[in-house]
Amino acid sequence: MSESEMPKQAWYRRLIFLFIFILTNILAIYSLPLFISPATQSLKQSSGNSLIFPIYYITAIILFTLVFIYLARKQKISILKSLIGILLGYSLFVILLMDFSFLYLIPDVILTVLLTIALIFYSFKKRKVAIYTLGIVLGAGIAAILASIITLQITVVIMAIFAIYDYLSVNISKSMIEVAETAMDSGLPLLFTAGEGDETIAMGFGDTVLPTFALMAILVNLNFVAYAVSLAFAVASFIPMMYFASRKPQPGLPYMMNGIFIGLIIYFIFANFIFH
């Protein structure tokens, strides 16, 4: 393969990640009505505009990263796999039960348990279809849940904090790079991957979960036009992100969140112009 062909193939492979992001959004839109209920709306009114949410989520992700790196450096891979399996399995079970089971009868619960076990099992077996399915379902479900209980203002705060954290953890502390490399070497289903061997490229589940959460919050709290404009700029943000990622690892959230924020600002400018 010539040197000129390799960047082109890497570019095409990265388009898979864009397709995954769009598919996650489609599934999240389907899931939204299933998570918007009197209970979630009550929670949103009581605490959805509280700064507790951003504090909780950033603390949780920092603690998770520290525990992950500690276990990886101590070569406690079996413990790490068990921890990741439990966290993924529990999250997947809740999402599948709410998404695809409507009566919550014993057969529904049993079917959900079997689907969860099968998907987690084959994901740890490095079956790419299973990993893609796991990441998309988790991303859509988590995004829909969070968007149903957190206001748009707090969502913006959370996204800004995570974008800054992602930038620092990739470019300064390098902790996110260490997490990604450990996940790939140990077969932990936390990344979407494309390519084989030394040409493998990857994108973390979080790079689809968090932007999709922001977009679902825009859809819930504003309207479809605001969502569509923000989505368009999020998709456009893949162009510079994929270009620079071909040179060295890049934090995905700063690109995507800036795209979403720019789209949201443009929507407000035009909405204000049209209605006034």
Phi and psi in degrees as GROMACS dihedral restraints (atoms count N, CA, C in turn):
[ dihedral_restraints ]
;  ai    aj    ak    al  type     phi  dphi    fc
    3     4     5     6     1   -75.5    20    10
    4     5     6     7     1   160.2    20    10
    6     7     8     9     1   -64.2    20    10
    7     8     9    10     1   -30.2    20    10
    9    10    11    12     1   -72.5    20    10
   10    11    12    13     1   -26.2    20    10
   12    13    14    15     1   -78.9    20    10
   13    14    15    16     1   -32.1    20    10
   15    16    17    18     1   -62.5    20    10
   16    17    18    19     1   -48.1    20    10
   18    19    20    21     1   -60.5    20    10
   19    20    21    22     1   -36.9    20    10
   21    22    23    24     1   -63.5    20    10
   22    23    24    25     1   -44.1    20    10
   24    25    26    27     1   -64.5    20    10
   25    26    27    28     1   -40.3    20    10
   27    28    29    30     1   -62.2    20    10
   28    29    30    31     1   -39.3    20    10
   30    31    32    33     1   -62.1    20    10
   31    32    33    34     1   -45.8    20    10
   33    34    35    36     1   -64.4    20    10
   34    35    36    37     1   -38.2    20    10
   36    37    38    39     1   -64.2    20    10
   37    38    39    40     1   -35.2    20    10
   39    40    41    42     1   -68.6    20    10
   40    41    42    43     1   -21.6    20    10
   42    43    44    45     1   -64.3    20    10
   43    44    45    46     1   -22.9    20    10
   45    46    47    48     1   -59.5    20    10
   46    47    48    49     1   -39.8    20    10
   48    49    50    51     1   -65.3    20    10
   49    50    51    52     1   -36.4    20    10
   51    52    53    54     1   -64.9    20    10
   52    53    54    55     1   -42.6    20    10
   54    55    56    57     1   -61.0    20    10
   55    56    57    58     1   -41.6    20    10
   57    58    59    60     1   -61.4    20    10
   58    59    60    61     1   -43.7    20    10
   60    61    62    63     1   -61.0    20    10
   61    62    63    64     1   -44.7    20    10
   63    64    65    66     1   -66.0    20    10
   64    65    66    67     1   -41.9    20    10
   66    67    68    69     1   -63.7    20    10
   67    68    69    70     1   -38.2    20    10
   69    70    71    72     1   -62.1    20    10
   70    71    72    73     1   -39.7    20    10
   72    73    74    75     1   -64.6    20    10
   73    74    75    76     1   -41.9    20    10
   75    76    77    78     1   -61.5    20    10
   76    77    78    79     1   -45.8    20    10
   78    79    80    81     1   -67.0    20    10
   79    80    81    82     1   -35.0    20    10
   81    82    83    84     1   -65.3    20    10
   82    83    84    85     1   -39.5    20    10
   84    85    86    87     1   -62.6    20    10
   85    86    87    88     1   -40.3    20    10
   87    88    89    90     1   -62.2    20    10
   88    89    90    91     1   -39.1    20    10
   90    91    92    93     1   -76.6    20    10
   91    92    93    94     1   -27.5    20    10
   93    94    95    96     1   -49.9    20    10
   94    95    96    97     1   -51.6    20    10
   96    97    98    99     1   -61.1    20    10
   97    98    99   100     1   -24.8    20    10
   99   100   101   102     1   -75.2    20    10
  100   101   102   103     1   -22.9    20    10
  102   103   104   105     1  -101.8    20    10
  103   104   105   106     1   -16.5    20    10
  105   106   107   108     1   -84.8    20    10
  106   107   108   109     1   108.6    20    10
  108   109   110   111     1  -140.4    20    10
  109   110   111   112     1   170.1    20    10
  111   112   113   114     1   -55.0    20    10
  112   113   114   115     1   -34.9    20    10
  114   115   116   117     1   -67.3    20    10
  115   116   117   118     1   -46.3    20    10
  117   118   119   120     1   -69.9    20    10
  118   119   120   121     1   -35.0    20    10
  120   121   122   123     1   -68.8    20    10
  121   122   123   124     1   -34.4    20    10
  123   124   125   126     1   -65.7    20    10
  124   125   126   127     1   -42.3    20    10
  126   127   128   129     1   -64.4    20    10
  127   128   129   130     1   -39.0    20    10
  129   130   131   132     1   -64.8    20    10
  130   131   132   133     1   -41.3    20    10
  132   133   134   135     1   -69.9    20    10
  133   134   135   136     1   -34.3    20    10
  135   136   137   138     1   -82.0    20    10
  136   137   138   139     1   -39.4    20    10
  138   139   140   141     1  -140.9    20    10
  139   140   141   142     1     5.2    20    10
  141   142   143   144     1   -66.4    20    10
  142   143   144   145     1   -18.1    20    10
  144   145   146   147     1  -106.4    20    10
  145   146   147   148     1    20.1    20    10
  147   148   149   150     1   -92.7    20    10
  148   149   150   151     1   146.4    20    10
  150   151   152   153     1   -73.4    20    10
  151   152   153   154     1    -3.9    20    10
  153   154   155   156     1   -60.3    20    10
  154   155   156   157     1   -38.9    20    10
  156   157   158   159     1   -59.7    20    10
  157   158   159   160     1   -54.3    20    10
  159   160   161   162     1   -62.2    20    10
  160   161   162   163     1   -36.9    20    10
  162   163   164   165     1   -63.5    20    10
  163   164   165   166     1   -43.9    20    10
  165   166   167   168     1   -63.3    20    10
  166   167   168   169     1   -47.5    20    10
  168   169   170   171     1   -70.9    20    10
  169   170   171   172     1   -39.8    20    10
  171   172   173   174     1   -70.7    20    10
  172   173   174   175     1   -35.1    20    10
  174   175   176   177     1   -65.0    20    10
  175   176   177   178     1   -42.7    20    10
  177   178   179   180     1   -62.9    20    10
  178   179   180   181     1   -43.2    20    10
  180   181   182   183     1   -70.8    20    10
  181   182   183   184     1   -34.4    20    10
  183   184   185   186     1   -67.1    20    10
  184   185   186   187     1   -44.5    20    10
  186   187   188   189     1   -62.5    20    10
  187   188   189   190     1   -42.5    20    10
  189   190   191   192     1   -60.8    20    10
  190   191   192   193     1   -44.1    20    10
  192   193   194   195     1   -62.8    20    10
  193   194   195   196     1   -42.7    20    10
  195   196   197   198     1   -63.8    20    10
  196   197   198   199     1   -44.9    20    10
  198   199   200   201     1   -64.2    20    10
  199   200   201   202     1   -42.7    20    10
  201   202   203   204     1   -58.7    20    10
  202   203   204   205     1   -51.2    20    10
  204   205   206   207     1   -65.3    20    10
  205   206   207   208     1   -40.1    20    10
  207   208   209   210     1   -60.6    20    10
  208   209   210   211     1   -48.9    20    10
  210   211   212   213     1   -65.3    20    10
  211   212   213   214     1   -37.9    20    10
  213   214   215   216     1   -65.1    20    10
  214   215   216   217     1   -44.1    20    10
  216   217   218   219     1   -69.2    20    10
  217   218   219   220     1   -27.9    20    10
  219   220   221   222     1   -86.0    20    10
  220   221   222   223     1     3.3    20    10
  222   223   224   225     1    61.7    20    10
  223   224   225   226     1    30.9    20    10
  225   226   227   228     1   -92.2    20    10
  226   227   228   229     1    56.8    20    10
  228   229   230   231     1   -66.3    20    10
  229   230   231   232     1   -36.4    20    10
  231   232   233   234     1   -64.6    20    10
  232   233   234   235     1   -39.7    20    10
  234   235   236   237     1   -66.7    20    10
  235   236   237   238     1   -41.8    20    10
  237   238   239   240     1   -61.6    20    10
  238   239   240   241     1   -43.8    20    10
  240   241   242   243     1   -62.8    20    10
  241   242   243   244     1   -40.8    20    10
  243   244   245   246     1   -63.7    20    10
  244   245   246   247     1   -43.7    20    10
  246   247   248   249     1   -62.1    20    10
  247   248   249   250     1   -47.7    20    10
  249   250   251   252     1   -63.6    20    10
  250   251   252   253     1   -41.9    20    10
  252   253   254   255     1   -60.9    20    10
  253   254   255   256     1   -41.9    20    10
  255   256   257   258     1   -65.8    20    10
  256   257   258   259     1   -46.3    20    10
  258   259   260   261     1   -63.2    20    10
  259   260   261   262     1   -46.0    20    10
  261   262   263   264     1   -66.4    20    10
  262   263   264   265     1   -43.0    20    10
  264   265   266   267     1   -63.0    20    10
  265   266   267   268     1   -44.0    20    10
  267   268   269   270     1   -63.7    20    10
  268   269   270   271     1   -47.5    20    10
  270   271   272   273     1   -60.7    20    10
  271   272   273   274     1   -44.2    20    10
  273   274   275   276     1   -64.5    20    10
  274   275   276   277     1   -41.4    20    10
  276   277   278   279     1   -60.0    20    10
  277   278   279   280     1   -47.2    20    10
  279   280   281   282     1   -62.2    20    10
  280   281   282   283     1   -44.3    20    10
  282   283   284   285     1   -66.8    20    10
  283   284   285   286     1   -45.7    20    10
  285   286   287   288     1   -64.1    20    10
  286   287   288   289     1   -38.9    20    10
  288   289   290   291     1   -64.2    20    10
  289   290   291   292     1   -40.5    20    10
  291   292   293   294     1   -79.3    20    10
  292   293   294   295     1   -30.4    20    10
  294   295   296   297     1   -78.9    20    10
  295   296   297   298     1   -43.4    20    10
  297   298   299   300     1  -119.2    20    10
  298   299   300   301     1    -0.3    20    10
  300   301   302   303     1  -117.0    20    10
  301   302   303   304     1   126.8    20    10
  303   304   305   306     1  -107.8    20    10
  304   305   306   307     1   -21.9    20    10
  306   307   308   309     1  -106.4    20    10
  307   308   309   310     1   -16.8    20    10
  309   310   311   312     1    57.3    20    10
  310   311   312   313     1    34.3    20    10
  312   313   314   315     1   -84.1    20    10
  313   314   315   316     1   170.7    20    10
  315   316   317   318     1   -55.1    20    10
  316   317   318   319     1   -45.0    20    10
  318   319   320   321     1   -58.4    20    10
  319   320   321   322     1   -37.6    20    10
  321   322   323   324     1   -62.8    20    10
  322   323   324   325     1   -44.3    20    10
  324   325   326   327     1   -64.8    20    10
  325   326   327   328     1   -43.8    20    10
  327   328   329   330     1   -62.2    20    10
  328   329   330   331     1   -45.1    20    10
  330   331   332   333     1   -61.8    20    10
  331   332   333   334     1   -41.4    20    10
  333   334   335   336     1   -64.7    20    10
  334   335   336   337     1   -41.1    20    10
  336   337   338   339     1   -61.6    20    10
  337   338   339   340     1   -44.3    20    10
  339   340   341   342     1   -65.0    20    10
  340   341   342   343     1   -42.3    20    10
  342   343   344   345     1   -63.9    20    10
  343   344   345   346     1   -41.5    20    10
  345   346   347   348     1   -63.2    20    10
  346   347   348   349     1   -48.0    20    10
  348   349   350   351     1   -61.3    20    10
  349   350   351   352     1   -44.2    20    10
  351   352   353   354     1   -63.7    20    10
  352   353   354   355     1   -44.3    20    10
  354   355   356   357     1   -68.4    20    10
  355   356   357   358     1   -41.6    20    10
  357   358   359   360     1   -65.7    20    10
  358   359   360   361     1   -43.2    20    10
  360   361   362   363     1   -59.8    20    10
  361   362   363   364     1   -50.4    20    10
  363   364   365   366     1   -73.2    20    10
  364   365   366   367     1   -24.5    20    10
  366   367   368   369     1   -67.7    20    10
  367   368   369   370     1   -41.6    20    10
  369   370   371   372     1   -71.3    20    10
  370   371   372   373     1   -18.3    20    10
  372   373   374   375     1   -84.0    20    10
  373   374   375   376     1     6.2    20    10
  375   376   377   378     1    66.3    20    10
  376   377   378   379     1    29.9    20    10
  378   379   380   381     1   -79.5    20    10
  379   380   381   382     1   115.2    20    10
  381   382   383   384     1   -61.0    20    10
  382   383   384   385     1   -38.4    20    10
  384   385   386   387     1   -62.0    20    10
  385   386   387   388     1   -41.7    20    10
  387   388   389   390     1   -65.4    20    10
  388   389   390   391     1   -42.3    20    10
  390   391   392   393     1   -65.7    20    10
  391   392   393   394     1   -43.2    20    10
  393   394   395   396     1   -60.5    20    10
  394   395   396   397     1   -45.6    20    10
  396   397   398   399     1   -62.4    20    10
  397   398   399   400     1   -44.4    20    10
  399   400   401   402     1   -58.8    20    10
  400   401   402   403     1   -49.7    20    10
  402   403   404   405     1   -63.7    20    10
  403   404   405   406     1   -40.0    20    10
  405   406   407   408     1   -69.3    20    10
  406   407   408   409     1   -44.9    20    10
  408   409   410   411     1   -65.3    20    10
  409   410   411   412     1   -45.1    20    10
  411   412   413   414     1   -62.5    20    10
  412   413   414   415     1   -45.4    20    10
  414   415   416   417     1   -60.5    20    10
  415   416   417   418     1   -46.5    20    10
  417   418   419   420     1   -66.0    20    10
  418   419   420   421     1   -43.7    20    10
  420   421   422   423     1   -66.9    20    10
  421   422   423   424     1   -47.8    20    10
  423   424   425   426     1   -63.1    20    10
  424   425   426   427     1   -41.8    20    10
  426   427   428   429     1   -61.0    20    10
  427   428   429   430     1   -44.0    20    10
  429   430   431   432     1   -66.1    20    10
  430   431   432   433     1   -41.7    20    10
  432   433   434   435     1   -61.9    20    10
  433   434   435   436     1   -50.4    20    10
  435   436   437   438     1   -64.6    20    10
  436   437   438   439     1   -40.7    20    10
  438   439   440   441     1   -65.6    20    10
  439   440   441   442     1   -24.9    20    10
  441   442   443   444     1   -81.6    20    10
  442   443   444   445     1   -13.6    20    10
  444   445   446   447     1  -122.9    20    10
  445   446   447   448     1    -7.5    20    10
  447   448   449   450     1  -120.0    20    10
  448   449   450   451     1   135.0    20    10
  450   451   452   453     1   -70.8    20    10
  451   452   453   454     1   165.4    20    10
  453   454   455   456     1   -66.0    20    10
  454   455   456   457     1   -37.9    20    10
  456   457   458   459     1   -61.3    20    10
  457   458   459   460     1   -45.6    20    10
  459   460   461   462     1   -70.9    20    10
  460   461   462   463     1   -32.1    20    10
  462   463   464   465     1   -60.5    20    10
  463   464   465   466     1   -43.3    20    10
  465   466   467   468     1   -61.8    20    10
  466   467   468   469     1   -41.2    20    10
  468   469   470   471     1   -62.3    20    10
  469   470   471   472     1   -46.2    20    10
  471   472   473   474     1   -60.5    20    10
  472   473   474   475     1   -45.4    20    10
  474   475   476   477     1   -65.3    20    10
  475   476   477   478     1   -39.1    20    10
  477   478   479   480     1   -64.3    20    10
  478   479   480   481     1   -42.9    20    10
  480   481   482   483     1   -63.6    20    10
  481   482   483   484     1   -44.8    20    10
  483   484   485   486     1   -69.4    20    10
  484   485   486   487     1   -33.4    20    10
  486   487   488   489     1   -64.4    20    10
  487   488   489   490     1   -42.9    20    10
  489   490   491   492     1   -65.2    20    10
  490   491   492   493     1   -44.1    20    10
  492   493   494   495     1   -61.8    20    10
  493   494   495   496     1   -41.8    20    10
  495   496   497   498     1   -63.0    20    10
  496   497   498   499     1   -42.3    20    10
  498   499   500   501     1   -61.9    20    10
  499   500   501   502     1   -47.1    20    10
  501   502   503   504     1   -66.2    20    10
  502   503   504   505     1   -39.8    20    10
  504   505   506   507     1   -74.2    20    10
  505   506   507   508     1   -19.7    20    10
  507   508   509   510     1   -94.9    20    10
  508   509   510   511     1   -45.3    20    10
  510   511   512   513     1   -94.9    20    10
  511   512   513   514     1   -22.8    20    10
  513   514   515   516     1  -108.4    20    10
  514   515   516   517     1   -66.0    20    10
  516   517   518   519     1   -80.2    20    10
  517   518   519   520     1   -21.5    20    10
  519   520   521   522     1    65.0    20    10
  520   521   522   523     1    10.8    20    10
  522   523   524   525     1   -64.4    20    10
  523   524   525   526     1   -36.9    20    10
  525   526   527   528     1   -69.5    20    10
  526   527   528   529     1   -32.0    20    10
  528   529   530   531     1   -66.1    20    10
  529   530   531   532     1   -40.9    20    10
  531   532   533   534     1   -63.6    20    10
  532   533   534   535     1   -40.9    20    10
  534   535   536   537     1   -62.2    20    10
  535   536   537   538     1   -45.5    20    10
  537   538   539   540     1   -64.0    20    10
  538   539   540   541     1   -44.0    20    10
  540   541   542   543     1   -64.6    20    10
  541   542   543   544     1   -40.0    20    10
  543   544   545   546     1   -64.8    20    10
  544   545   546   547     1   -41.9    20    10
  546   547   548   549     1   -61.9    20    10
  547   548   549   550     1   -41.6    20    10
  549   550   551   552     1   -69.3    20    10
  550   551   552   553     1   -44.2    20    10
  552   553   554   555     1   -69.0    20    10
  553   554   555   556     1   -32.8    20    10
  555   556   557   558     1   -97.3    20    10
  556   557   558   559     1    -2.0    20    10
  558   559   560   561     1    72.3    20    10
  559   560   561   562     1    31.9    20    10
  561   562   563   564     1   -85.6    20    10
  562   563   564   565     1   126.0    20    10
  564   565   566   567     1   -78.3    20    10
  565   566   567   568     1    75.1    20    10
  567   568   569   570     1  -123.6    20    10
  568   569   570   571     1    -0.2    20    10
  570   571   572   573     1  -134.8    20    10
  571   572   573   574     1   146.8    20    10
  573   574   575   576     1   -87.1    20    10
  574   575   576   577     1   131.7    20    10
  576   577   578   579     1  -125.7    20    10
  577   578   579   580     1   155.3    20    10
  579   580   581   582     1  -143.8    20    10
  580   581   582   583     1   143.9    20    10
  582   583   584   585     1    91.7    20    10
  583   584   585   586     1   177.0    20    10
  585   586   587   588     1  -132.9    20    10
  586   587   588   589     1   151.5    20    10
  588   589   590   591     1    60.3    20    10
  589   590   591   592     1  -134.8    20    10
  591   592   593   594     1   -69.3    20    10
  592   593   594   595     1   -14.0    20    10
  594   595   596   597     1   -95.0    20    10
  595   596   597   598     1     8.1    20    10
  597   598   599   600     1   -68.0    20    10
  598   599   600   601     1   133.2    20    10
  600   601   602   603     1  -119.4    20    10
  601   602   603   604     1   154.5    20    10
  603   604   605   606     1  -142.5    20    10
  604   605   606   607     1   154.9    20    10
  606   607   608   609     1  -138.9    20    10
  607   608   609   610     1   129.9    20    10
  609   610   611   612     1   -69.6    20    10
  610   611   612   613     1   152.5    20    10
  612   613   614   615     1   -55.0    20    10
  613   614   615   616     1   -36.0    20    10
  615   616   617   618     1   -61.6    20    10
  616   617   618   619     1   -25.7    20    10
  618   619   620   621     1   -74.0    20    10
  619   620   621   622     1    -9.6    20    10
  621   622   623   624     1  -107.0    20    10
  622   623   624   625     1   -36.2    20    10
  624   625   626   627     1   -61.4    20    10
  625   626   627   628     1   -54.9    20    10
  627   628   629   630     1   -69.5    20    10
  628   629   630   631     1   -46.1    20    10
  630   631   632   633     1   -62.6    20    10
  631   632   633   634     1   -36.5    20    10
  633   634   635   636     1   -65.7    20    10
  634   635   636   637     1   -38.2    20    10
  636   637   638   639     1   -58.6    20    10
  637   638   639   640     1   -46.9    20    10
  639   640   641   642     1   -60.6    20    10
  640   641   642   643     1   -42.4    20    10
  642   643   644   645     1   -67.8    20    10
  643   644   645   646     1   -38.7    20    10
  645   646   647   648     1   -67.0    20    10
  646   647   648   649     1   -35.4    20    10
  648   649   650   651     1   -64.9    20    10
  649   650   651   652     1   -37.9    20    10
  651   652   653   654     1   -64.6    20    10
  652   653   654   655     1   -42.5    20    10
  654   655   656   657     1   -64.0    20    10
  655   656   657   658     1   -43.7    20    10
  657   658   659   660     1   -69.2    20    10
  658   659   660   661     1   -43.6    20    10
  660   661   662   663     1   -90.9    20    10
  661   662   663   664     1   -19.2    20    10
  663   664   665   666     1  -118.1    20    10
  664   665   666   667     1  -100.7    20    10
  666   667   668   669     1  -163.5    20    10
  667   668   669   670     1   178.9    20    10
  669   670   671   672     1   -69.3    20    10
  670   671   672   673     1   -32.6    20    10
  672   673   674   675     1   -63.5    20    10
  673   674   675   676     1   -46.2    20    10
  675   676   677   678     1   -60.1    20    10
  676   677   678   679     1   -40.8    20    10
  678   679   680   681     1   -63.0    20    10
  679   680   681   682     1   -46.9    20    10
  681   682   683   684     1   -63.4    20    10
  682   683   684   685     1   -41.9    20    10
  684   685   686   687     1   -65.1    20    10
  685   686   687   688     1   -44.4    20    10
  687   688   689   690     1   -65.6    20    10
  688   689   690   691     1   -38.8    20    10
  690   691   692   693     1   -63.2    20    10
  691   692   693   694     1   -41.6    20    10
  693   694   695   696     1   -60.3    20    10
  694   695   696   697     1   -41.8    20    10
  696   697   698   699     1   -74.7    20    10
  697   698   699   700     1   -29.5    20    10
  699   700   701   702     1   -64.9    20    10
  700   701   702   703     1   -42.9    20    10
  702   703   704   705     1   -63.3    20    10
  703   704   705   706     1   -42.1    20    10
  705   706   707   708     1   -62.8    20    10
  706   707   708   709     1   -30.1    20    10
  708   709   710   711     1   -66.6    20    10
  709   710   711   712     1   -17.4    20    10
  711   712   713   714     1   -65.6    20    10
  712   713   714   715     1   -27.1    20    10
  714   715   716   717     1   -63.4    20    10
  715   716   717   718     1   -57.2    20    10
  717   718   719   720     1   -65.8    20    10
  718   719   720   721     1   -34.6    20    10
  720   721   722   723     1   -62.6    20    10
  721   722   723   724     1   -45.0    20    10
  723   724   725   726     1   -68.9    20    10
  724   725   726   727     1   -33.7    20    10
  726   727   728   729     1   -64.7    20    10
  727   728   729   730     1   -50.9    20    10
  729   730   731   732     1   -72.6    20    10
  730   731   732   733     1   -28.7    20    10
  732   733   734   735     1   -67.7    20    10
  733   734   735   736     1   -21.1    20    10
  735   736   737   738     1   -72.4    20    10
  736   737   738   739     1   -13.7    20    10
  738   739   740   741     1  -100.6    20    10
  739   740   741   742     1   -41.9    20    10
  741   742   743   744     1  -160.8    20    10
  742   743   744   745     1   162.6    20    10
  744   745   746   747     1   -56.0    20    10
  745   746   747   748     1   138.4    20    10
  747   748   749   750     1  -124.0    20    10
  748   749   750   751     1   144.0    20    10
  750   751   752   753     1   -74.8    20    10
  751   752   753   754     1   123.2    20    10
  753   754   755   756     1   -74.4    20    10
  754   755   756   757     1   -34.7    20    10
  756   757   758   759     1   -64.0    20    10
  757   758   759   760     1   -41.5    20    10
  759   760   761   762     1   -57.5    20    10
  760   761   762   763     1   -40.5    20    10
  762   763   764   765     1   -64.5    20    10
  763   764   765   766     1   -51.7    20    10
  765   766   767   768     1   -70.7    20    10
  766   767   768   769     1   -39.1    20    10
  768   769   770   771     1   -70.5    20    10
  769   770   771   772     1   -36.9    20    10
  771   772   773   774     1   -62.2    20    10
  772   773   774   775     1   -40.1    20    10
  774   775   776   777     1   -60.6    20    10
  775   776   777   778     1   -45.7    20    10
  777   778   779   780     1   -64.6    20    10
  778   779   780   781     1   -43.4    20    10
  780   781   782   783     1   -64.4    20    10
  781   782   783   784     1   -41.0    20    10
  783   784   785   786     1   -62.4    20    10
  784   785   786   787     1   -43.8    20    10
  786   787   788   789     1   -61.0    20    10
  787   788   789   790     1   -40.2    20    10
  789   790   791   792     1   -66.8    20    10
  790   791   792   793     1   -41.7    20    10
  792   793   794   795     1   -63.6    20    10
  793   794   795   796     1   -44.1    20    10
  795   796   797   798     1   -62.5    20    10
  796   797   798   799     1   -39.8    20    10
  798   799   800   801     1   -59.7    20    10
  799   800   801   802     1   -47.2    20    10
  801   802   803   804     1   -64.0    20    10
  802   803   804   805     1   -37.9    20    10
  804   805   806   807     1   -63.2    20    10
  805   806   807   808     1   -47.9    20    10
  807   808   809   810     1   -71.1    20    10
  808   809   810   811     1   -36.2    20    10
  810   811   812   813     1   -64.6    20    10
  811   812   813   814     1   -41.2    20    10
  813   814   815   816     1   -66.6    20    10
  814   815   816   817     1   -37.9    20    10
  816   817   818   819     1   -67.0    20    10
  817   818   819   820     1   -43.4    20    10
  819   820   821   822     1   -68.9    20    10
  820   821   822   823     1   -43.0    20    10
  822   823   824   825     1   -88.8    20    10
  823   824   825   826     1    -4.7    20    10
